Amino acid sequence: MAVEITRTELSASDLRREAVRAKDARASRRMLALALVLEGKSRTEAAESCGMDRQTLRDWVHRYNADGLAGLTNRPLPGRQPRLSAEQMRELAMIVETGPDPATDGVVRWRRIDLCAVVERRFGMRLAERTMGAILHRLGFARLSVRPRHPQSDAEAQAVYKKLRRSGARVAARGGAGQAAGGVVPG
């Protein structure tokens, strides 16, 4: 039985032009096979010249007749359903954004294993660390983080220490260490 293309809005030359423009090489090859059929080639010739079986070409003709050029591209596969719902993902994002409370969570910064424990407590599902990493990546979080600060650190004492450290380093570079390196030995 001959392959019959019922769509008439595109001619063989139009299909070839669309095949050149197509970004998907497989869809382009299918368009070229359909162009050969419109030019009067047999199903076997058209299929073999485009690297497919004649039954496969028949299937693509049916998809083209039903959906047009859009029918020649591969349909996305459904894939596995996400483990966390959209609401749970938003809640997890908020947890990560706000950061841990050292008193209740027992940590000063989130690690993937800590977030897995939080998800298990809140949502009742156990996730692997790798899965948590993929979820965090999907949420737009990077693995790099700022250095954590101790909750009882004193900012003023740290500023004074930095000033003393800087002034002490300059004095050592100007005076003692520079003269000892120059050959003067204290007596």
N, C-alpha and C positions, 0 to 999 in steps of 0.2 A: 504494500500500500504506500503510495507516495505521500511525502510530507506536504501538508498544505498550510501555508501561512495566510491567515485570514485578515490580519491587520494590513491596511493599505496606505497608512499615512506616511510611511518611510519607504523609499525605493532602495534598490541595492546600493546605489552610489551614496544615498543618505546614510545607510547603515555603515558603509565603509568610512564615511566622514566622522560619524559618531564613534566608531571603533578607534580612530586616530585620537580623538579627544578624550576617550575614556582613560581614567587613571588605573582601573582594575584590568590587568592583563587578561585574566580569565574571561571577564565579561567582553573584552575586546575580541578575543578569539571566537566567542559565541556569536558576536555580531557579524564577524567575517563569514562564519559558517552559514548564517542565515542569508547573508548577501549572495553567497554562492547558490543557495537553494532558489532564491528569487531570480537569479540569472538563468535557471533551468538545469543546473547540475543535479545529478542523482544524489539521493541521501547518502549513499556509500561514499561517493567521491567527495562531497562536501564535508562529511565527517572525518574521513581520512586525511584530507588536506589541512584540517584544523586540529588534528591530533585527538580525536574522540571516536567513540563507537557510534554506529548509526542509531542505536536505541537511545543513547545519551542525547544525540542531536534531536531526536523525536521529542524527548522530554523537554528540551530547551525551547523547541518550537511551541509546545503547548504552553509553557510559562510565558513566552513572548506574546502569544495570542491572548492570554488572559491579562497580563500586566504591562505589556509594552517593554520598553528598554529597561525599566526598573526590575522586571522579572528576570533579566539576564544576570543580575548580580547575586552573589551568595547572600542568603538570608542569615542574619545573626543568630547564633545558637543561644538557647536560653541560659545555659550555664547553671551553676548551683545557686540556690537561694542564699542570701546573706544570713549569717548566724544571728546578727543583731538587727533589730528593726530600726527604722529611721528615727523613731523617738529615742530608742536606747542609744543610738549613735550620737544624737544631739546631747543626751545626758552625759555620755562618756566624754564628749568634747568639752562640756562645761567642767567636768571633774578635772580634766587635764589642764584646762585654762586657769582654773582657780588654784591649782596646786594642792599638795597635801597639807594637812594640819598635823604637825609633829605630835601633838598630844593625843589625838584620836587615831591617826593612821600609823604612827610609829616610824615614819620616814620623813626626811627633809626634802627629798625630790622623788619624782615618780620614775620607777623603772618598769620595764614591760611586765616583769613577774609580779610587781606590786599591783599594776593595773589589772592583771589577770585575776588576782585575788579579789579586787574590788568588784569586778564583773561577776565573779562567782557568788560573792555575798549579795550583791544587789539584784542581779538578774537570774541567778540560779543556773548558770551554764559555765562549764569549764572550757577555757580556751588555752591553746598552746602559746608560748611566747612568740613564735614566728607569726601566728595568726594575729596576735595583738600588734606586732610590728606592721603587718600589712594593713590592719584597720587604722592605725595611727597615720600611716602614709596616705591612705585614702582620705582621712580627715584633714590632711594638709600639715601635719606636724612633722618636724625634722628630728633626727636622732640627736643632733647637737643641742646642747642646752648651756645656759650660763652656769658658772660655778656657784654651787649652793652656798648660802650664808647661814651661819649658825643663828638660831633665833635669839640667843642671849648675847650676841656680839655687840660691842660698844663702838659706834661709828666715830665718836670723838677721840677715843683712845687710839684707834687705828690711824686717824689723821695726824695726831701728835707723833706717833711712832714713825709714820712716813716722813714727816718733817725732820725728825731727829736722824733718821737713817740717811736721808739725802744730805744733810749738812755734815754728818760724820764721814760719809763717803768722799765728799769734796776735800775735807781736811786731810784725810789719809792720802788722797791722790796728790795733793799739793806738798804736803810736808814729809811725814815719816817714810812712807813707802817709796816715794820718788828719790829721796836722798840716799836711802839704803841701796837702791838699785844703782845709783851713780858712783858708788865706791866709797862713800863716807861711812865708816863703821863707828857706832857709838862706843865711847871709851870707858 
